């Protein structure tokens, strides 16, 4: 049974039904990464001639920017690396803020305000102090809440909604936080780059920023109902019973947890699709559950193999959010996180409000329980204790900072280094089962050799292909591997990684394409996200405004397990198939290669 509305595919691109009994092997692999480089282009022409490419001498980018007096910014010089690093530092959010524009493709039709700046109470920014709470707040699965937990949550959200909009603790003010930080509300003015926006997506800021966001949001809710031990629910979409939206969010406007801008087809008793491509899959619930569990496994194990792969790429002061040298989007952010945003958002609205666009996502209470589970993914990833599953130690990550209002309406500056230990933050997660997490046993089963009957020798190699290629149809290419039949000791030292580079696409669209490797099934049989040939997908929510319609990204996919599971470790070439799913009419790929990437040690 296929997991997609299937596209016609040539004879070597195929699929099989996945068995419900999934293998539990857990070899180590390099993960999926995406970078978002935004050249200053104002047309939809995605392939530039060589004559138009900017060539610069080997100079310090920041010295050049300052020396030119701001004539050029990091966004206009995307090819220059960050020679001098400094952590991202949010400014005083009440004095340096502008209307949001990035990521809102249809600004005229936007149903939420683009005026996302917080109220100013004339207060100075305080340094963060760890809480001295006597008890640990225990976040609870939304589908398993007790009556008191649910009642307290509803009371708290109702109290937050009742506050005037100009109160920094109000429902509207809290929703605007995501808009301001994610859609161009703040610049890097405190770091000397007033013309460069701060963006907390598509880089290593994603996890710590949202952890801090929820930390203050949770404490504000508790203070409004005088419950010092109040804790948020989390949407446990990594467990079969928790995959539908909890019914506590359903009903009508009389329910403070209700939001009218959700996909009406995904509301009641519908299992979330953690690999959503904009179209519903006509498959049985049992198969959707299996595909979801495989997605979580891929995000945390196969594609989250090291800090860069899991958290995202380096992003420092002077870097444009999308012209950032070699940035990456982490495995969870690019995978299940993005899919849930898109699956919940209302496709009938101009910008897929609320959850389907960053500027409006905070207006849906589901946003916060979704991100509470994303935050939990960070905790679970570390608790796997696999090689490479360690927090970032780069000072530019540790010292990156943001400013939030707390439950006392005080401005507080917080740092990434202070959010890595949940014990110090005095919250944790209730796990409603002591058994092994179901996704942990969801590595796809090994392909039977007898099913691999197709040959790929007639597929062109990378060297025989003219790049860039436009992905307006299925594309196949053979890529030479750096080594074959590696020993277990060699695999412990380095991961084999597939790189899809220089992906250029229309940033005003939701785009997604899928990547399959060494698909050798017979003609007419289609592989699915549950199958071993599926390396993963490249997906992006609309992430830019009308002024620049092109973004450039890179995706990385681990191959160690995939090669084992497809019985192809001994083959000199890997056959890569890119399948466009949505928004790929003008998308191009500039380079495809395979590398061995060393595994970092703890």
Phi, psi and omega in degrees: 000127184281154178262011184216159159293111195280141175267150174294130187229150180294171194298339183267003179250112193216183182207159173223163173290137177273141177281150181289336177274111186254146183290151184251013181296146184221058174294162186266139181221158172285151188256179181279130177224149179228135173245156185232087179264126184247098173290158182278086183235136182243009177242175179265012177282112188264354178242114183261140174291157182303328184295339182269355183280137182276128178246126183236151177290169181280087181231163177292122184300314184294321176299320180296315181298312181293319182296330179274003175064031177086004179301321176245148174241172178301330181291331182271350179238065188293341185274357185266132181281168180274088184290327179241118186265152173201144184290150172297132181229114178292143180280184169296107190292346180269347182243336181240092183204149179221164180300143179286145175219319183301137175086355180254086186299320179253082184290325180293329182264004183302130182269348174248156182291147173267359176273088191256009183288142180285160177292152177254124179253009178072023182260151175274156181284132177261158172280147180291139172239132178299144181292150176250030180303143180283329181243157177270129175290129184248107178290143192237148179297129186300330182275358183232023183289146173284168179300317180295317179300314181293316180297317179297320180297314179297317180298318182294315179294321177298319179294322178294319178295331183283344179289148176297149185301332183275005171277127184297346178267357186292163179301316181292316180297321178293322177296325183289340179303313181295320179299313185293317182282337187254343187235033170085027179282330184238152176243175180270040184299324180291345178257006179091015181231072185292345182260005181247125181289157168265136178223125184262008173256165175062034176196186181288358176278346190303305183293309183294322179300310183291330175297314179294319179305309181291328179303309181286322178303314180296316182290326175297313180301315180298320181292329182291336178244013177055046177240093185296341180257013182303138178223147178287154165281165171227147181276104187275068183285000176268006177235135185310314183290341180263003186287326175289157171299131181300142182292351176292345180263000185266176178115231181217193187295346176289343177267117182298345179269359183278147172223130185284342184260069173231156178296116184297338180276355185241020190274294192256124174059026176257127179285130180299149176254107183281003174231035187297135181242018180098352179231140177287143180264127181274075182226158178296153180303321182299322180287324177297319176301314181298318179295320178298315180296323176295325179295315179297317177302315181296318181295320187265331186250295187292321185249001179245049195279341181212172184303318180295317181294326184273309184280324188116171188279166182296138181215112186232173182302135183096345177277131169291146180305332183237001174237067198243046177064261178229062179284168179216154170257136185292164188296317180288316180301316183282339184262255186299324180302307182294321181299317181293318176306310184290324183292325182277324184301154184274111183290349179275352180269155186303323181238028181058033177301156353273310188292341185279003176217140184298325186293333185249353189302323185292351178280350178256121178305335178298331179306315186287325178284330174296312181287337173296323177285325173300318177299320176298327178301323176300312179298313182295322180301316179291323183288346173295332178056035174277156176305133180090350181273072182226152178292159179290140179245000180296128180303330180289338171275313183301325186259006172295144187218158180223165178236131178227157165276140177261188184293345178261011182064028174262145174280131184228132173265129181237155184238150177305321185299338183268001183245007184280341184247108181295331179300321180288331179275352173065041169214160178201192186234136172281125174258121186275015176204137177268000180284167177300135179304135186301327180292337181295336179257024189245028168294133182303146180292151180295139180290135175290131181299329182293341180273349184266086188252344183278152175250152182236012183296339180273356178284135181296150175274169176302319181295334180269359185252137177270118178257152002284156176247143179271132186262051175271003174204171181298136183234133178236145177203148175263133185240128181289134180270150180286339180198158178231157176049050179291148178283166177299323178297318178294323178291332177289341182266330184206149176259143175271125191232131174270128179246122171255106192249161176055048176281114179250131185209163179286112185285355176276359183244157162280122182239146174203132166225154182253154183237124177240146182230131176057048174278114184236024180280163185291160181302134177093355176254129190250131176284157183231172175297348176276349190265158186292336181287345183280112179279329182145187181231160171251119182220142178218130169287149177313129193221030180196168182259188187290342188285339180213114192259004185240133171235156179236131184222168175225141178239144181233138182225129178288141184243349185307304181292319183301317180294321176296315187286341179255010176059037186235021181297333184269003184270138184291327181242147171253133178268117184254129178241123176255124184244110179291136180249314179201144175070017187257012185302322181251007183287137177233154176241130186262342183196144174223130178205170179235135181228160168263123184244121181301144178272124180292146180263150180291000000 
